[in-house]
Amino acid sequence: MSEFEQKKTGFHELIGRMKSYSEAVGLMYWDLRTGAPKKGVEPRSQAIGLLSTEVFKMSVSEEMETYLTFFEQPGHFDQLDPITLKMIKESRKEFDLSKKIPADRYREYVTLTSQSESAWEEAKHNSDYSLFEPYLDKIIAFNREFIELWGYKDHPYDTLLNLYEPGLTVKKLDEVFGTLRERLVPLVKAVQESSAKPDASFLYQPFNKAGQKEFNRYILEQIGYDFDAGRVDETEHPFATGLNLGDVRITTRYKDNDFTFALFSTIHECGHALYEQNISPELAGTILCQGTSMGIHESQSRFWENMIGRSESFWTRYYSELQKLFPEQLADVSLADFYRAINEAKPSLIRIEADELTYNLHIMIRYELEKEIFSGKVTAKDLPELWNNRYREYLGVVADSDEFGILQDVHWAGGSFGYFPSYALGNMYAAQFEKTMRKDLPEMDQLISEGNFQPIKEWLTERIYRHGKLLTPSELVVGITGEELNPSYLADYLEEKFKSVYKLN
Amino acid sequence: MSEFEQKKTGFHELIGRMKSYSEAVGLMYWDLRTGAPKKGVEPRSQAIGLLSTEVFKMSVSEEMETYLTFFEQPGHFDQLDPITLKMIKESRKEFDLSKKIPADRYREYVTLTSQSESAWEEAKHNSDYSLFEPYLDKIIAFNREFIELWGYKDHPYDTLLNLYEPGLTVKKLDEVFGTLRERLVPLVKAVQESSAKPDASFLYQPFNKAGQKEFNRYILEQIGYDFDAGRVDETEHPFATGLNLGDVRITTRYKDNDFTFALFSTIHECGHALYEQNISPELAGTILCQGTSMGIHESQSRFWENMIGRSESFWTRYYSELQKLFPEQLADVSLADFYRAINEAKPSLIRIEADELTYNLHIMIRYELEKEIFSGKVTAKDLPELWNNRYREYLGVVADSDEFGILQDVHWAGGSFGYFPSYALGNMYAAQFEKTMRKDLPEMDQLISEGNFQPIKEWLTERIYRHGKLLTPSELVVGITGEELNPSYLADYLEEKFKSVYKLN
């Protein structure tokens, strides 16, 4: 074997090793959530910490550096296949990010975030922001320090955004969120003032769990979740996790008095899982065998949850079956009333409970605060007041305690700045993809109302899923839709949908 | 910190690392058996192979050697606490075993056993020993080679026995199996000739799974399985696995037309789990946090399964509850008839389906063949005939095809020579422990018939469980019973029990 081939094999083996370790960590995490006995939690957490650290060490090892330096020599990129080339580039990105932080500063930061999450929990429990503020102060300071070490071009916050959405900038987000806000705020107001609000009260009565489970499983089979490459369990907070290409698991949670929670969270996680179950086998066992970004990932969960699962066509096909399972609760509810009820929209305080329409405003509030923090204009001390002002302005509601205001999300306590925008990006990407999909599949509503999701899944697999992380978010979006991220599609979609649900005009 | 303390800390960290890796491997294995999706099996198996190899590498690493050599310097043992000292000794044993095999021979052997297991499967499926014979030949040759490399004192086979039961020898086994055989063969004959055989046919009718599950869980709670430190799942072949001190899982399998299978296999695995759940917390996270040998481990599963679970006292307490759960099947069956039915004994061909009485004869047959193989007297070619002759002699039955004869067990295909005797040792240890327990707890039958297992569990914990691997099997047995392994206790126990069940004399 030539030196080139030897190095290439060695690099792939190193990455394979890291993937196997990550698979073990992923399974241990899944197991902790789905039913590991409580007395085993502490040693299990230690094992997770230890194996995660080993993966980190491999990603910044001398061995890794040797491969990267070798392939970065003039002319070597041209000899590499596209998959290995992209793997080298991704590994280099991670190597540089990790190497630029001095090891002792990183250790201090990890310790801080762990303390900070405990402080946040206590602060939330007591609705006392002052218990959390000093930790948040330090976490912000650390992130400012990291940004300086990592460097930035236009806006310091760009560097954090890029951790989750490669290529995303404040400039771009200001533009798209500006457009979106301009169109959503009046829509939310009109919805609130509508005299034809749906009655959703019948959704919130007891639905037995066995029936919920049966229906959820049926829907998963219908939309094409591959049970030979995954399984469904129950957890406090639903999630999806891809352990390997043939093992992409989802979880859900059954609420006795709200069957929509389990159903739509199941479809949501299934969207994430469909993405990872349908990555090309060529990418199996590589770092490219995952979604390309948080935003694109979220576009798939949101697409299946909202654009499919909350569509009129979907329930044209499945409502009578749901009625048969729950005659006591639904026999007297018409399809039209059911459809309107599951699309009820109203301004609320809690992001994770927000509806499809108002959700994006919750994200914009967080985005603007994060941007101001890393512009250096705002400190931890200022945040509660700014938070409440923005909620009043965008959603017309104000929390009477910080527990339901600034303390509601764990993200900042864990240092995840730059993550929130992904949720709204997901909605925008989804609407933009859907627009193109409808051009390619003009019979889309017909297909959905027949329960024939195969053409839709194939469209998504061909254009998005199979590429894994081989293409960037921007390459995907431009490749598929012919333009960069454009918020108008989401605004159009929401306007059309909610004007109909709320009988506006 | 002194060099001594530094080395000690380093050694414990290395062992802790190995334990965390092993925990990950254990969980991945458990997950494969309990419900991992089939498309994920191949990458999962690779991850298991990779992480297991890492543990092996650590066990023979230069780092390990440095610690061992350091602590083996004159005077250092005296400064070590007993736990670390024992860990050093165990690590040295494993280090030497692994280091004496040339790496390339070991790799060839691992490949061979994997091919051999496939060949065995096919041979068994076709009941054609000739398909397996060439592989078995090579596996035997490898084991002979390993014995030469590892060395031996009296009998080559001793070296293999010691892999599973430290200190066990052919001399000792010949003696105990000789005694046992002399007493069991006539007993089996008498049982067969008895005119008062139990009628067990009512056991083999449909018992619904929900009822079986409920009763199994109830019995587990009653005998003290800690559900906060374990969980119960379903697998094709029941097993117990200790992932860490607070996470010792068991599995079972429900047969629709034989409720005794799930019940007794659950109690059996629970016996293994009680051992591992009750090891002293001082040993948590060390290599001593496990059963001290296969034989002692098996003594606990057999004790709970047979001496408790198949005892008259046990069913005096629980039979009426079982009847209430399955009135259709059991309402007309008396306690006495039920007790006799679950203790039905008759010579049969298949080891894993054998009853408490005849089981030991299956093991002796295998032991004698293995001994003759490693005495050099017997080759793979001779085995089927020898096998059938011994079955005729000891059990009075002969398989009409090798599928139910020499091809029934996977052990030899995987190279596990020396393992089989552990099963019979377990029975002998159990009876010997029980004899002493009855001296200390003369009210033992009373306790069992009241469902009060606490004193029994405490007795076992104090004398066996808490020590983990800190004491050798021999130290345990002599410490508890005042003598080395003695087969008369098992013979006494079986004679008493089966003379009563079969109304002999």
Interface residues (C-beta under 8 A of the other chain):
Chain A: G16 R17 K19 S20 Y21 E23 A24 V25 L27 M28 D31 G35 A36 P37 K38 K39 G40 V41 E42 P43 R44 Q46 A47 L50 L51 D226 F227 D228 A229 G230 R231 L243 N244 L245 G246 D247 R249 A284 G285
Chain B: G16 R17 K19 S20 Y21 E23 A24 V25 L27 M28 D31 G35 A36 P37 K38 K39 G40 V41 E42 P43 R44 Q46 A47 L50 L51 D226 F227 D228 A229 G230 R231 L243 N244 L245 G246 D247 A284 G285
